[in-house]
Amino acid sequence: MDVIRLAIVGYGKIARDQHHPAIDANDSYRLSAVASRNAEVANTANFESLDALLKEGPTIDAVSLCTPASVRTAQARLAMAHGKHVMLEKPPGATLAEIETLREDAHRCGVTLFASWHSRHAYCVAPARRWLATRKIRRVDIEWKEDVRVWHPGQAWIWEPGGMGVFDPGINALSIVTAILPRPFHLTDAELQMPGNCQTPIAASLDFVDGVNMPIHAEFDFRQTGTPPIWEIHVDTDEGRLTLSEGGSRLSIDGEEVDAGPDVEYPGLYERFASLIQKGESDVDVAPFRHVADALMLGQRRTVEDFIE
C-alpha cells in the first residue's frame, strides 16, 4: 500500500501529545478517523467507538489503540477480525494470556500486530546497547520517579485493576533495560506501596538478577513533586558507569555526556509499525510486561497513606 490509512482509538493525553504529531510527521500514514468517547479531532471523521468506526466510517488499513489496557484486547480482536493491522500502546494488554491470544489472532487473520514500547526508541538506547555489548556489567540501578498528577491528571483507570499504577511509567524503564542488557533477568524481591484507596501501587522497589547473578535494582515512585521527573538508568561496568537519563535521550559515561538527541520515541514507533506492515510481520515482545506481572504477583504489599482523592 502507498499510504497507510490509520485510525486512532482513544484520543486522550498520550494520543494528543505523542501519537497524533508522530502520525502527521510521517508520510507513510494518513489519519483517516478517530474513535473516542470524550474527544473529537477537527477535519477528521470522528466516532464514539471502534465498532461504530468499523461499521460506518471511512476505509482504514490500521488502528492505533491508545485506550486503557483493560479494554484494549477486545478492541484489538475486533479490529483484526475486520482485517486491520493493530498497534498497541504499552502495556500491550491487561494480562500475559491476553497478549498470547492476540498474537494467535493476528496470525490467523493475516495482519500485523505491534506491541509497542516507545522508550526503546529513545535517542540513546541503541548507542547504550552497543556500548554495553563489549563490557562486563557489574550492577544496574534504575530510578524512575514522576508526579502522577502531572502525567495522569484525573485518570482514575490507572488505580484500577489492569491500570498498573506506578508500573505504567516503570514499565518504560524495564523496556529499556530488557533491550540494552545482553542477558535476560528475573525478579528476586519486590515491595509494593499501595494507597489504601487504590488497587495498584504508587511506588515499588524491585530486585532482579540475571543468569550470572548480576544485580539489578529498581525504584519506581509516583510521588515525585516539585522537581522534574527522574528517569535514569545507571550501569556499572569494568570500564566505567554508563548512565541513560531523561528517559533515554541522554547518554553519559562516568558523568561525561557522550551523546544526546531529540524526542524520537513515537516517530520511531510509527516507522517500525509501517515497516512491519510492509513486511507482513508482527512484533509482540512481552518481556517488560512479564517483569511487571511477576512483581504484582510476588511483591510484598504495604499500605501507605491515601494519596489519590
SVG drawing of the C-alpha trace seen along z (x, -y; Angstrom):
<svg xmlns="http://www.w3.org/2000/svg" viewBox="-22 -22 60 41">
<polyline fill="none" stroke="black" stroke-width="0.4" points="0.0,0.0 1.2,-3.5 -0.2,-5.3 -1.5,-3.6 -5.0,-4.8 -4.9,-4.9 -7.4,-5.4 -6.6,-6.4 -8.8,-4.7 -8.8,-6.6 -7.9,-10.2 -6.5,-11.1 -3.4,-12.8 -0.9,-10.3 -2.7,-10.3 -2.9,-14.1 0.7,-14.8 2.6,-11.9 0.7,-9.7 -1.1,-12.4 2.1,-14.5 4.1,-11.4 1.5,-10.3 1.3,-13.8 5.0,-13.9 5.3,-10.5 4.4,-10.4 3.6,-6.7 0.3,-7.5 -2.9,-9.4 -5.0,-9.9 -8.4,-8.9 -10.5,-8.6 -10.6,-8.9 -12.8,-6.8 -13.1,-8.3 -15.9,-8.8 -14.6,-12.1 -12.8,-13.9 -13.0,-14.9 -10.4,-15.9 -11.0,-18.7 -11.1,-17.9 -11.2,-14.1 -14.0,-11.6 -15.0,-11.1 -16.8,-8.2 -17.8,-7.3 -16.4,-3.7 -14.3,-1.5 -17.3,0.6 -19.1,-2.5 -16.0,-3.4 -15.7,0.0 -19.4,0.1 -19.9,-3.5 -16.5,-5.1 -14.1,-5.5 -11.9,-2.7 -8.9,-2.2 -5.9,0.1 -4.8,0.0 -5.6,-1.2 -3.5,-2.6 -5.1,-1.6 -4.4,-4.3 -7.2,-3.2 -6.6,-1.7 -5.2,1.9 -8.4,3.2 -10.4,2.7 -7.6,2.9 -7.7,6.7 -11.4,6.7 -10.7,3.7 -7.7,5.4 -9.5,8.6 -12.4,6.6 -10.0,4.7 -8.1,7.7 -11.3,9.6 -12.0,6.8 -8.6,7.3 -6.9,4.2 -3.3,4.0 -3.0,3.1 -0.6,1.1 -0.9,1.5 0.2,-1.3 2.0,0.1 1.2,2.2 0.0,4.4 -2.8,6.0 -4.1,6.5 -2.6,10.0 0.1,12.1 -2.5,14.6 -4.5,11.9 -1.4,11.0 -0.9,14.6 -4.4,14.8 -3.9,11.6 -0.7,13.0 -2.6,16.0 -5.5,13.8 -3.0,11.7 -1.6,14.8 -5.0,16.3 -6.3,13.0 -3.1,12.4 -2.5,8.9 0.3,7.1 0.3,6.8 2.8,4.5 3.2,4.4 4.9,1.0 7.5,-0.1 8.1,-3.7 11.0,-4.2 13.1,-1.6 13.2,-4.2 14.7,-6.9 17.6,-8.5 20.4,-7.0 19.0,-3.5 20.7,-1.9 24.1,-3.5 23.9,-2.3 23.2,1.2 26.2,1.2 28.5,-0.2 27.4,2.4 27.8,5.3 31.6,5.2 31.8,4.5 31.5,6.7 28.4,5.5 28.6,5.5 25.4,3.8 22.3,1.9 20.4,-0.8 17.1,-2.2 15.4,-5.4 12.1,-6.2 10.1,-8.9 7.4,-11.3 4.3,-13.1 1.2,-11.1 -0.9,-14.3 1.2,-15.8 1.4,-12.8 -2.0,-11.2 -4.3,-14.1 -7.8,-12.8 -7.1,-9.4 -8.8,-7.1 -8.3,-4.0 -4.6,-3.9 -5.5,-2.9 -7.9,-0.2 -7.1,3.5 -5.2,3.5 -4.2,-0.1 -0.8,0.9 -0.3,-2.2 3.4,-3.2 4.3,-0.4 2.6,-2.4 5.8,-4.6 8.0,-2.0 7.5,0.4 9.2,-2.1 12.4,-1.6 12.0,2.1 11.5,1.9 14.8,0.1 16.7,2.4 15.5,5.6 16.7,4.0 20.2,2.9 21.3,5.8 22.9,8.8 21.2,11.4 17.6,12.0 17.0,11.5 14.3,12.4 12.7,10.9 14.0,11.9 12.3,9.5 9.6,6.8 8.0,4.4 4.8,2.5 3.4,-0.5 -0.4,-0.6 -2.5,-3.6 -5.5,-2.5 -7.9,-3.9 -6.3,-2.3 -5.9,1.1 -2.5,0.6 0.8,-0.5 2.0,-4.1 5.6,-3.0 7.7,0.1 11.2,1.3 12.4,4.3 15.4,6.5 16.4,8.8 19.4,10.9 20.5,12.4 21.9,15.8 25.3,14.9 23.8,13.2 24.5,9.7 22.2,7.5 19.6,5.1 17.7,2.7 14.8,0.5 13.0,-2.2 9.7,-3.5 7.7,-6.3 4.6,-8.3 5.1,-10.9 7.9,-12.9 6.7,-16.6 8.3,-20.0 11.1,-18.9 11.4,-17.5 10.8,-13.7 13.7,-11.4 14.1,-8.8 17.6,-7.4 19.4,-4.0 22.9,-3.5 25.0,-0.6 28.3,0.1 30.8,1.9 34.5,2.8 35.1,-0.3 33.1,-2.8 29.5,-3.8 27.0,-4.3 24.0,-6.5 20.9,-6.9 19.0,-9.9 15.8,-11.8 14.2,-8.5 17.0,-7.5 17.5,-10.7 20.9,-11.5 23.9,-9.2 27.0,-9.7 30.0,-7.7 31.4,-8.4 29.4,-11.6 30.6,-13.0 27.9,-13.3 28.8,-11.5 25.5,-11.6 22.1,-13.3 19.3,-13.9 15.7,-14.9 12.5,-13.2 12.2,-10.5 10.3,-7.8 6.9,-7.9 8.2,-8.8 10.4,-5.6 7.3,-3.6 5.4,-4.6 8.4,-3.9 8.6,-0.5 4.9,0.1 5.0,-0.9 8.0,1.4 6.2,4.4 3.1,3.8 5.2,3.7 6.9,6.9 3.8,8.7 5.3,9.3 4.3,8.8 6.4,7.8 4.9,8.9 7.7,8.8 6.2,9.2 9.5,9.2 8.9,5.9 5.3,6.8 6.4,10.2 8.5,8.5 5.6,6.3 3.3,9.3 5.9,11.1 6.2,8.1 2.4,7.7 2.0,11.5 5.0,11.9 5.5,8.5 5.0,7.8 2.3,5.2 2.5,2.4 -0.4,0.0 0.6,-3.7 -1.4,-6.9 -4.1,-7.6 -2.7,-9.7 -5.4,-9.9 -8.6,-11.7"/>
</svg>
